[in-house]
Structure formats: C-alpha cells, structure tokens
C-alpha cells in the first residue's frame, strides 16, 4: 500500500512539475514577445526622432539655398 501511495504521489508531483514547466514556458514566450515589441517600438521612436531632426536640417539648408546671394 505504501509503495502504491508513493507511486501515486510521485505521479501527481511529476504532473504538477510538468504543468509548472509548461506555464513557465508560456510566460517566457509572452515576455519574449513583449520585449521584442518594446524593442521594435523603441527603435521606431528613435527612427522617427532622427527623421524629424533630419527634416528640420533639410528645411534650414533649403531656406539658405533660397536666399539671394549678394
């Protein structure tokens, strides 16, 4: 009887551990996707800022080129 209880107990523990590992795996996948999304958003924001600065510089250069030369 005791051996049977140990076996049942071991099976339950194994099942619980397997479920915990699967939950951890799913959590890691979600976090990975979130981090990837955050990294993409940060890269996009940085690109937008760089583009904005470049456009302002281009406007200044165009304005200087339009000025009549003396």
trRosetta pair geometry for C-beta under 8 A, 3 or more apart (Angstrom, degrees):
i j d omega theta_ij theta_ji phi_ij phi_ji
1 4 5.7 -56 -152 33 32 111
1 5 6.5 30 153 -18 66 104
2 5 5.7 -52 -149 36 34 111
2 6 6.4 36 151 -20 65 104
3 6 5.6 -52 -149 35 33 113
3 7 6.4 35 151 -21 65 105
4 7 5.6 -53 -150 35 32 113
4 8 6.3 30 152 -16 66 105
5 8 5.7 -53 -145 40 32 109
5 9 5.9 34 154 -20 66 109
6 9 5.6 -55 -143 40 29 113
6 10 6.0 31 154 -22 64 107
7 10 5.6 -53 -145 35 28 112
7 11 6.4 30 153 -20 63 104
8 11 5.7 -53 -148 34 31 112
8 12 6.5 31 153 -18 64 104
9 12 5.8 -54 -150 35 31 111
9 13 6.3 30 152 -18 65 107
10 13 5.6 -54 -147 38 31 112
10 14 6.2 34 153 -21 65 106
11 14 5.6 -53 -145 37 30 113
11 15 6.2 31 154 -20 64 106
12 15 5.7 -55 -148 37 30 112
12 16 6.2 30 153 -19 65 106
13 16 5.7 -54 -146 37 31 111
13 17 6.2 31 154 -19 65 106
14 17 5.8 -54 -145 37 29 110
14 18 6.3 31 154 -21 63 106
15 18 5.7 -54 -148 35 30 112
15 19 6.5 29 153 -17 64 104
16 19 5.8 -54 -150 36 32 110
16 20 6.3 33 151 -20 65 106
17 20 5.5 -53 -148 37 32 113
17 21 6.3 34 153 -20 65 104
18 21 5.7 -52 -148 35 31 111
18 22 6.4 31 152 -18 64 105
19 22 5.6 -54 -148 37 33 112
19 23 6.3 35 152 -20 66 105
20 23 5.6 -53 -148 36 32 112
20 24 6.3 33 153 -19 65 104
21 24 5.6 -52 -148 36 32 112
21 25 6.4 37 151 -22 63 104
22 25 5.5 -52 -150 34 33 115
22 26 6.5 31 153 -17 65 103
23 26 5.8 -53 -149 36 32 109
23 27 6.3 33 152 -19 65 107
24 27 5.6 -55 -147 37 31 113
24 28 6.3 33 154 -20 65 105
25 28 5.8 -55 -148 36 29 110
25 29 6.5 31 153 -20 63 104
26 29 5.6 -53 -150 34 33 113
26 30 6.5 33 152 -18 66 103
27 30 5.8 -54 -150 36 32 110
27 31 6.3 29 153 -16 66 107
28 31 5.7 -54 -144 40 32 110
28 32 6.1 38 154 -23 65 105
29 32 5.6 -53 -147 34 30 114
29 33 6.5 29 155 -17 64 104
30 33 5.8 -56 -151 36 31 109
30 34 6.3 29 152 -18 66 107
31 34 5.5 -54 -145 38 33 112
31 35 6.1 33 156 -19 67 105
32 35 5.8 -54 -145 37 29 109
32 36 6.2 29 155 -18 63 107
33 36 5.7 -55 -147 38 30 112
33 37 6.2 32 153 -19 64 107
34 37 5.6 -55 -149 38 31 112
34 38 6.2 32 152 -20 65 105
35 38 5.5 -51 -144 37 32 112
35 39 6.2 34 154 -20 65 104
36 39 5.7 -52 -147 36 30 112
36 40 6.4 32 153 -19 63 104
37 40 5.7 -53 -148 36 31 111
37 41 6.3 31 154 -19 65 106
38 41 5.7 -54 -147 37 31 111
38 42 6.3 31 154 -19 65 106
39 42 5.7 -53 -146 37 31 111
39 43 6.3 30 154 -17 64 106
40 43 5.8 -56 -148 38 30 110
40 44 6.2 32 153 -21 65 108
41 44 5.6 -54 -146 37 30 113
41 45 6.3 32 154 -20 65 105
42 45 5.7 -52 -147 36 31 111
42 46 6.4 30 155 -17 64 106
43 46 5.8 -55 -147 38 31 111
43 47 6.3 33 153 -20 64 107
44 47 5.6 -55 -148 36 30 113
44 48 6.4 32 153 -20 64 104
45 48 5.7 -53 -149 34 31 112
45 49 6.5 30 154 -18 65 104
46 49 5.8 -53 -149 36 32 110
46 50 6.3 32 153 -18 65 107
47 50 5.7 -54 -146 38 31 111
47 51 6.2 32 154 -19 65 108
48 51 5.7 -56 -147 38 29 112
48 52 6.3 34 154 -23 64 106
49 52 5.6 -53 -149 33 31 114
49 53 6.5 30 154 -17 64 104
50 53 5.9 -54 -150 36 31 109
50 54 6.3 31 152 -18 65 108
51 54 5.6 -55 -146 38 32 112
51 55 6.3 34 154 -22 66 104
52 55 5.8 -53 -148 33 30 111
52 56 6.6 30 153 -18 63 104
53 56 5.8 -55 -152 34 32 111
53 57 6.5 31 152 -17 65 105
54 57 5.7 -54 -149 37 33 111
54 58 6.3 36 152 -21 65 106
55 58 5.5 -53 -147 36 32 114
55 59 6.4 37 153 -22 64 102
56 59 5.7 -50 -151 32 32 113
56 60 6.7 33 151 -19 63 103
57 60 5.7 -53 -153 34 35 112
57 61 6.4 33 151 -18 67 105
58 61 5.7 -53 -147 37 33 110
58 62 6.3 33 154 -18 66 106
59 62 5.8 -55 -146 38 30 111
59 63 6.3 33 154 -21 64 106
60 63 5.7 -54 -148 35 30 112
60 64 6.4 28 153 -18 64 105
61 64 5.7 -56 -150 37 32 110
61 65 6.3 31 152 -20 66 106
62 65 5.6 -54 -146 36 33 111
62 66 6.4 31 155 -20 65 106
63 66 5.9 -56 -150 34 31 110
63 67 7.1 45 149 -36 61 95
64 67 5.8 -39 -158 9 38 117
